[in-house]
């Protein structure tokens, strides 16, 4: 009896959008199945595969990978809202400058930028 490979789901933010990272050790069968049946894409910045977040992603992947891989969705189940909120809070908010600040090249606000 062989052990099934593990596919881990991890909530994340990529290009300011909610995504789910799909993390697994190289397994050609799992890789081909995911590539052919989903819109999974590779991210250089995250160094992982990912899919856009959806409410049904866990169910969809569970059905797809049944008997092919063990789906570890613990982080999605417990931490998705906290992880996404934390990632969003780390995004720098835009700065609003007044006309006067834009005219003064020595403005403290402009120097900070």
C-alpha positions in Angstrom: 0.0 0.0 0.0 1.5 3.3 -1.0 1.2 6.6 0.8 -0.6 9.4 -0.9 1.2 12.6 -1.6 0.2 15.7 0.5 -1.2 18.8 -1.2 -1.3 21.8 1.2 -3.6 24.8 0.7 -2.5 28.1 2.1 -4.5 31.4 1.9 -2.5 34.3 0.5 -2.6 37.6 -1.4 -1.1 37.8 -4.8 -1.2 40.9 -7.0 -3.7 42.4 -4.5 -6.1 39.4 -5.0 -7.1 36.6 -2.6 -5.5 33.4 -3.8 -4.8 29.9 -2.4 -1.3 28.6 -2.7 -1.1 24.9 -3.7 2.0 23.4 -2.1 3.2 19.9 -2.8 6.3 17.9 -3.3 6.9 17.2 -7.0 4.6 14.5 -8.1 3.9 14.2 -11.9 0.5 12.6 -11.5 -0.8 15.3 -9.1 0.9 18.1 -11.1 -0.7 17.0 -14.4 -4.1 16.5 -12.8 -4.1 19.9 -11.3 -2.8 21.6 -14.5 -5.4 19.9 -16.7 -8.4 20.3 -14.4 -7.8 23.8 -12.9 -6.5 27.2 -13.8 -3.5 26.7 -11.5 -0.6 29.1 -12.2 3.0 29.4 -11.0 4.1 32.5 -9.1 7.7 33.4 -9.0 7.2 35.7 -6.1 5.5 33.1 -3.9 7.5 30.2 -5.4 4.4 28.1 -5.5 1.4 27.2 -7.6 -1.8 29.1 -6.8 -5.5 29.4 -7.7 -7.9 32.3 -7.2 -9.7 32.0 -3.9 -13.3 30.7 -4.1 -15.7 29.6 -1.4 -15.8 26.1 -3.0 -12.0 25.6 -3.6 -11.6 23.1 -0.8 -14.5 21.0 -2.0 -13.5 21.2 -5.6 -9.9 20.1 -5.0 -11.0 17.4 -2.5 -13.2 15.9 -5.3 -10.5 16.2 -7.9 -7.7 14.7 -5.8 -9.8 11.9 -4.1 -7.7 8.7 -4.1 -4.8 10.6 -5.7 -3.5 12.9 -2.8 -4.2 13.9 0.7 -5.6 17.5 0.8 -4.3 19.5 3.8 -6.7 22.4 4.1 -6.1 23.2 7.8 -4.8 26.7 7.1 -7.8 27.5 4.9 -10.2 26.2 7.5 -8.7 27.9 10.5 -6.7 30.9 9.3 -8.1 32.1 6.0 -9.7 35.3 7.3 -6.9 36.1 9.7 -4.2 35.4 7.1 -5.9 37.5 4.4 -6.6 40.4 6.8 -3.0 40.3 8.0 -1.7 40.4 4.4 -4.1 43.2 3.4 -3.0 45.3 6.4 0.6 45.1 5.3 -0.2 46.8 2.0 0.8 50.4 2.2 -2.1 52.9 1.9 -1.9 55.6 -0.7 -0.7 59.1 0.3 -2.9 62.1 -0.5 -1.0 65.3 -1.2 -2.5 68.8 -1.2 -1.8 71.2 -4.0 0.5 73.3 -1.7 2.5 70.2 -0.8 3.0 69.3 -4.5 4.2 72.8 -5.2 6.8 72.8 -2.4 9.7 70.5 -3.4 11.0 70.7 0.2 7.7 69.5 1.7 8.2 66.9 4.5 5.6 64.7 2.9 7.4 64.5 -0.4 10.7 63.9 1.3 9.3 60.9 3.1 8.2 59.4 -0.2 
